[in-house]
Amino acid sequence: MEVQNTTQEQKSDKDFVAMLLLCFFLGSLGVHRFYVGKIGTGVLMLLTFGGFGIWTIIDFIIIATGNFKDNEGRKIKS
């Protein structure tokens, strides 16, 4: 008897386009992380100016590919 994996990955209620725009325009301030409820890393991004831009670029790529997760572990997809 095979056991089937019935857990379906949930989609976040946060808006994908809003996330991309927040990251693009205000990513160095960590605003996109505050938007999804990741307060701790948002503060770190704010204090380091988005990891001197590197962290912001990485987050933008992760968001654009649909792999960024909110604070509850749900992916933010279009």
C-alpha positions as a printed NumPy array, in Angstrom:
array([[ 0.   ,  0.   ,  0.   ],
       [ 1.431,  3.345, -1.056],
       [ 1.118,  6.471,  1.016],
       [ 0.275,  9.519, -1.063],
       [ 1.481, 12.965, -0.169],
       [-1.733, 14.982,  0.044],
       [-0.239, 18.166,  1.468],
       [-0.689, 20.902, -1.064],
       [ 1.567, 23.916, -0.859],
       [-0.417, 26.963,  0.173],
       [-0.195, 30.307, -1.574],
       [ 0.271, 33.446,  0.492],
       [-2.417, 36.118,  0.606],
       [ 0.245, 38.794, -0.06 ],
       [ 0.253, 40.338, -3.53 ],
       [ 3.032, 39.204, -5.87 ],
       [ 3.233, 42.456, -7.866],
       [ 3.278, 44.571, -4.711],
       [ 6.133, 42.432, -3.394],
       [ 8.166, 42.891, -6.567],
       [ 7.605, 46.655, -6.59 ],
       [ 8.418, 47.049, -2.899],
       [11.61 , 45.068, -3.322],
       [12.63 , 46.976, -6.45 ],
       [12.008, 50.489, -5.114],
       [12.442, 50.087, -1.337],
       [14.345, 46.813, -1.066],
       [17.419, 48.353,  0.501],
       [15.199, 49.463,  3.393],
       [13.709, 45.985,  3.819],
       [10.142, 47.171,  3.242],
       [ 9.204, 44.018,  1.31 ],
       [10.176, 41.899,  4.324],
       [ 8.077, 44.029,  6.67 ],
       [ 5.188, 43.575,  4.197],
       [ 5.249, 39.774,  4.585],
       [ 5.741, 39.865,  8.342],
       [ 9.466, 39.115,  8.521],
       [10.198, 41.919, 10.976],
       [13.581, 40.674, 12.213],
       [15.192, 40.379,  8.799],
       [13.456, 43.595,  7.742],
       [15.245, 45.445, 10.533],
       [18.558, 43.828,  9.545],
       [18.057, 44.944,  5.947],
       [17.188, 48.429,  7.135],
       [20.359, 48.665,  9.222],
       [22.638, 47.276,  6.489],
       [20.913, 48.99 ,  3.54 ],
       [19.839, 45.654,  2.123],
       [23.154, 43.966,  2.749],
       [24.76 , 46.776,  0.732],
       [22.439, 45.925, -2.146],
       [23.431, 42.289, -2.485],
       [20.686, 40.945, -0.221],
       [18.135, 43.071, -2.078],
       [19.158, 41.662, -5.47 ],
       [18.98 , 38.096, -4.145],
       [15.521, 38.724, -2.648],
       [14.307, 40.264, -5.926],
       [15.383, 37.163, -7.854],
       [13.763, 34.846, -5.309],
       [10.516, 36.852, -5.445],
       [10.516, 36.957, -9.273],
       [10.926, 33.183, -9.481],
       [ 8.028, 32.635, -7.062],
       [10.086, 31.067, -4.278],
       [ 9.892, 33.808, -1.625],
       [ 7.907, 32.797,  1.462],
       [ 5.976, 34.876,  3.972],
       [ 6.386, 34.572,  7.736],
       [ 4.056, 31.549,  7.779],
       [ 6.042, 29.641,  5.152],
       [ 3.589, 30.157,  2.287],
       [ 5.005, 31.026, -1.132],
       [ 4.171, 34.341, -2.759],
       [ 3.286, 33.533, -6.362],
       [ 1.63 , 35.337, -9.23 ]])
